[in-house]
Amino acid sequence: MIRSVLALLDIRPAYTRLMAERHDFHRYDLLDDKQAFLDEMGTQIRAVVTSARFGVPADLLAQLPNLEVITSFGVGHDVFDLKALRDRGIRVSTTPDILTDDVADTAIMLMHATMRRLIAGDNWVRSGMWAANGPMALTRTVRGKKLGIVGLGRIGQAIASRAVPSGLEVGYFGRSKKDVDYRFFDQLGSLAEWSDILVLACPGGAATNGIVDQLVLDALGEDGVIINIARGSVIDEPALIGALQRRSIAGAGLDVFEGEPNIDPAFSKLDNVVLYPHLASGTVETRDAMAQLVVDNLNAWDERGELITPII
């Protein structure tokens, strides 16, 4: 039986209420004196509700000596020190699969928006430049292009399944070759050199930090486009901004950034990048389903000491 639950955020109001009705539930983000709460209640907290954005800070974790389980809203787990959690016997669940389709759809949306210069076209109409100057410059089609996917997990495969009917040839780079018909590359630079469009769908964390560096961008080339729905950390952002400014790559469609939401202001001055506010999974339907899975994981732990979607 869970005695006390600590939530670091409101996952979705209706679902937060469901947890509050069932458990001894505390909203850490709303506390005025967090340290006073921890001094009084830290030993009683058995479960933490958090997200793939916030994780559980090490200083907070240290003050929860009897923590048993963390239920996270989101699929990423690079914010968690999994080894440290395993060493303490703390279990962790995420919300996989549910967001796969919306994130894959967003990757395809950003690809088309970048290649067809959707934002520039919208401005061409709104600003009156169409009437004043005539047709906008021609754009580029995706059909017949080569799409390289970095990370062919659930989301990467969903992106590939959407790309093929659009007439793209698919290749991929990952830790190992998979039983798929797409072309496998064992070097990221080789995939970038082959690709017209490079889509990042890999996990974040130390293993992928800055893997898209200047060499990869150079390999992608002046006609290449990069799409990132993974984590901002997987790209060397200064190198990317420099490549976009010099037009040594053609463009980028970005859903994620380093330091978000306080992104590098240089991005807003570029006309060859499409910016999206880390909202790839941000539909009402998907976020509600993710929130329900957080609730279900918490209840499963409460009822039988099990998690529905554990990562450890």
C-alpha positions in Angstrom: 0.0 0.0 0.0 1.3 3.4 -1.0 1.3 5.7 2.1 2.2 9.0 0.5 2.6 10.2 -3.1 4.6 13.3 -4.1 3.8 14.8 -7.5 6.3 17.2 -9.1 3.8 18.5 -11.5 0.2 18.4 -12.7 0.2 15.8 -15.4 -3.3 16.7 -16.6 -5.9 18.2 -14.2 -8.5 15.4 -14.4 -5.9 12.7 -13.9 -4.1 14.5 -11.1 -7.5 14.7 -9.3 -7.9 10.9 -9.7 -4.6 10.3 -7.9 -5.4 12.9 -5.2 -8.8 11.1 -4.6 -7.1 7.8 -4.1 -3.8 8.5 -2.4 -2.3 10.7 0.3 -1.2 13.1 -2.4 1.1 16.1 -2.3 1.9 18.6 -5.0 5.6 19.4 -4.5 5.5 22.2 -7.2 2.8 24.1 -5.2 4.6 24.0 -1.8 5.8 27.3 -0.5 8.3 25.8 1.9 9.5 22.6 0.3 12.3 21.9 2.8 9.9 22.1 5.7 7.6 19.6 3.9 10.5 17.2 3.3 11.7 17.5 6.9 8.2 16.4 8.1 7.1 14.1 5.3 10.2 12.9 3.4 10.4 9.5 5.2 6.7 8.8 4.4 6.9 9.3 0.6 6.7 6.0 -1.2 6.0 7.2 -4.7 6.9 10.1 -6.9 5.0 11.3 -10.0 7.1 13.2 -12.4 7.8 13.7 -16.1 10.5 13.0 -18.7 11.3 16.7 -18.5 11.8 17.0 -14.7 12.9 13.6 -13.5 13.7 13.6 -9.8 16.6 15.9 -8.8 19.3 14.2 -6.8 18.9 16.5 -3.9 15.3 15.7 -3.6 15.9 12.0 -4.1 18.3 12.0 -1.2 15.6 13.2 1.1 13.2 10.4 0.2 14.8 7.4 2.0 11.8 5.1 1.7 10.9 5.9 -2.0 9.7 2.7 -3.8 8.5 3.8 -7.2 8.7 6.7 -9.7 5.9 7.0 -12.3 7.0 9.3 -15.2 4.8 11.1 -17.7 6.7 10.7 -21.0 8.9 8.2 -22.8 12.4 9.6 -22.2 14.4 8.4 -19.3 17.7 10.2 -19.8 16.8 12.5 -16.9 17.0 9.6 -14.5 20.2 8.1 -13.0 19.0 4.5 -13.6 22.0 2.9 -11.9 21.5 5.0 -8.8 17.9 4.1 -8.7 18.6 0.4 -9.3 21.1 0.5 -6.4 18.4 1.8 -4.1 15.8 -0.7 -5.4 13.6 2.1 -6.8 11.3 1.1 -9.7 10.5 3.4 -12.6 7.8 3.4 -15.2 7.3 5.6 -18.3 4.5 6.0 -20.9 5.8 4.3 -24.0 3.9 3.5 -27.3 1.1 5.9 -26.6 2.9 8.9 -28.0 4.6 7.1 -30.9 2.1 8.0 -33.6 1.8 11.7 -32.7 5.6 12.1 -32.5 6.1 10.3 -35.8 3.4 12.5 -37.4 5.2 15.6 -36.1 8.5 14.4 -37.7 6.8 14.1 -41.0 5.0 17.4 -40.5 8.3 19.2 -39.8 9.9 17.5 -42.8 7.3 18.7 -45.2 7.1 22.2 -43.6 10.9 22.5 -43.9 11.2 21.2 -47.4 8.2 23.1 -48.7 9.0 26.3 -46.7 5.6 26.4 -45.1 6.3 29.2 -42.6 7.9 31.3 -45.3 4.9 30.7 -47.6 2.5 31.7 -44.9 4.4 34.9 -44.3 4.5 35.5 -48.1 0.7 35.6 -48.1 0.1 37.4 -44.8 2.7 40.1 -45.5 1.3 41.1 -48.9 4.5 40.0 -50.6 2.6 37.7 -52.9 0.4 40.5 -54.2 3.4 42.9 -54.4 6.1 40.7 -55.7 4.4 37.7 -57.3 5.0 34.0 -56.7 7.4 32.9 -54.0 10.6 31.0 -55.0 10.1 27.3 -55.7 10.6 24.8 -52.9 11.8 21.2 -52.9 9.7 18.0 -52.9 10.3 15.1 -50.5 9.3 12.5 -53.1 12.4 10.6 -54.4 14.6 11.8 -51.5 16.7 9.6 -49.2 15.5 9.7 -45.5 18.1 8.8 -42.9 16.7 7.9 -39.4 19.0 8.0 -36.4 17.5 5.5 -34.0 15.1 2.9 -35.4 13.1 2.2 -32.3 9.3 2.5 -32.0 9.2 6.1 -33.1 11.9 5.7 -35.8 10.0 2.8 -37.3 6.7 4.7 -37.2 8.5 7.6 -39.1 9.8 5.1 -41.7 6.3 3.6 -42.2 5.0 7.1 -43.0 7.9 8.0 -45.2 7.8 5.1 -47.6 4.3 5.9 -49.0 5.5 9.4 -49.6 8.1 8.1 -52.0 11.2 8.3 -49.8 14.0 5.7 -49.6 14.8 4.9 -46.0 18.1 4.2 -44.3 19.0 4.1 -40.6 21.8 4.2 -38.1 21.5 2.6 -34.6 23.3 0.4 -32.1 22.5 -2.7 -34.1 21.0 -3.9 -37.4 17.3 -4.7 -37.3 15.2 -7.2 -39.2 13.8 -4.6 -41.6 14.1 -3.9 -45.3 15.6 -0.4 -44.8 19.3 0.1 -45.5 21.5 -0.1 -42.3 24.5 2.2 -41.8 27.0 1.4 -39.0 28.4 5.0 -39.1 26.4 8.1 -38.5 28.6 10.1 -40.9 27.9 7.6 -43.7 24.2 7.8 -43.1 24.3 11.6 -43.2 26.4 11.6 -46.4 23.8 9.3 -48.0 20.8 11.2 -46.8 18.9 14.1 -48.2 16.9 14.4 -45.0 18.2 13.3 -41.6 15.7 12.6 -38.8 16.8 12.2 -35.2 14.7 9.8 -33.3 17.2 8.4 -30.8 17.1 8.6 -27.0 18.9 11.4 -25.2 21.6 10.9 -22.6 25.4 10.6 -22.4 25.6 8.1 -25.2 24.0 10.4 -27.8 25.1 13.8 -26.5 26.2 15.9 -29.4 26.4 13.0 -31.9 25.3 15.3 -34.7 28.4 17.5 -34.8 30.1 19.6 -37.4 31.4 16.5 -39.2 27.9 15.1 -39.5 26.5 18.4 -40.7 29.2 18.7 -43.3 28.4 15.2 -44.5 24.7 16.1 -44.8 25.7 18.9 -47.1 24.2 22.1 -48.5 21.1 20.5 -49.9 20.5 18.5 -46.7 17.7 19.0 -44.1 17.8 17.9 -40.5 14.7 17.1 -38.4 14.9 16.7 -34.6 12.1 15.2 -32.5 14.5 13.4 -30.1 16.3 15.6 -27.6 18.0 19.0 -28.0 21.2 17.4 -26.5 21.8 15.1 -29.5 22.8 18.1 -31.7 25.8 20.4 -31.3 23.5 23.5 -31.4 26.2 26.1 -32.1 27.4 23.9 -35.0 23.8 23.6 -36.3 23.2 27.4 -36.0 26.4 28.1 -37.8 25.5 25.6 -40.6 22.1 27.2 -41.0 23.5 30.7 -41.1 26.2 29.8 -43.7 23.6 27.7 -45.5 26.0 24.8 -45.5 22.8 22.8 -44.9 19.5 23.7 -46.5 17.3 23.8 -43.4 16.1 22.3 -40.2 12.8 21.4 -38.5 13.2 21.3 -34.7 10.8 20.3 -31.9 13.5 20.1 -29.2 16.3 22.4 -28.1 19.0 22.8 -25.5 17.9 24.9 -22.6 14.3 24.9 -23.7 12.1 26.9 -23.4 14.9 29.5 -23.3 16.2 28.7 -26.8 19.2 30.3 -28.5 17.8 33.6 -29.9 19.8 33.0 -33.1 17.2 30.5 -34.2 14.5 33.1 -34.4 16.6 35.1 -36.9 16.8 32.2 -39.4 14.5 31.8 -42.3 15.5 28.2 -43.1 14.4 26.6 -39.8 10.9 25.6 -38.6 10.6 25.8 -34.9 8.1 23.9 -32.8 7.8 24.1 -29.0 8.5 20.5 -27.9 5.0 19.6 -28.7 5.4 16.4 -30.8 3.2 14.4 -28.4 1.1 17.4 -27.6 -2.4 16.4 -28.6 -5.2 16.2 -26.1 -5.8 12.5 -27.0 -2.2 11.4 -26.5 -1.6 13.5 -23.4 -4.8 12.1 -21.8 -3.7 8.6 -22.6 -0.3 9.2 -21.2 -1.8 10.6 -18.0 -4.1 7.6 -17.6 -1.1 5.3 -17.9 0.7 7.2 -15.1 -2.4 6.7 -13.0 -2.7 3.0 -13.9 1.0 2.4 -13.1 0.6 4.1 -9.7 -2.6 2.1 -9.0 -0.9 -1.2 -10.1 1.9 -0.6 -7.7 -0.6 0.3 -4.9 -2.7 -2.9 -5.5 -0.1 -5.6 -6.3 3.4 -4.1 -6.2 3.8 -4.2 -10.0 4.2 -1.7 -12.8 2.5 -1.9 -16.2 5.3 -0.3 -18.2 8.5 -0.5 -16.1 11.9 0.4 -17.4 13.5 -0.9 -14.2 
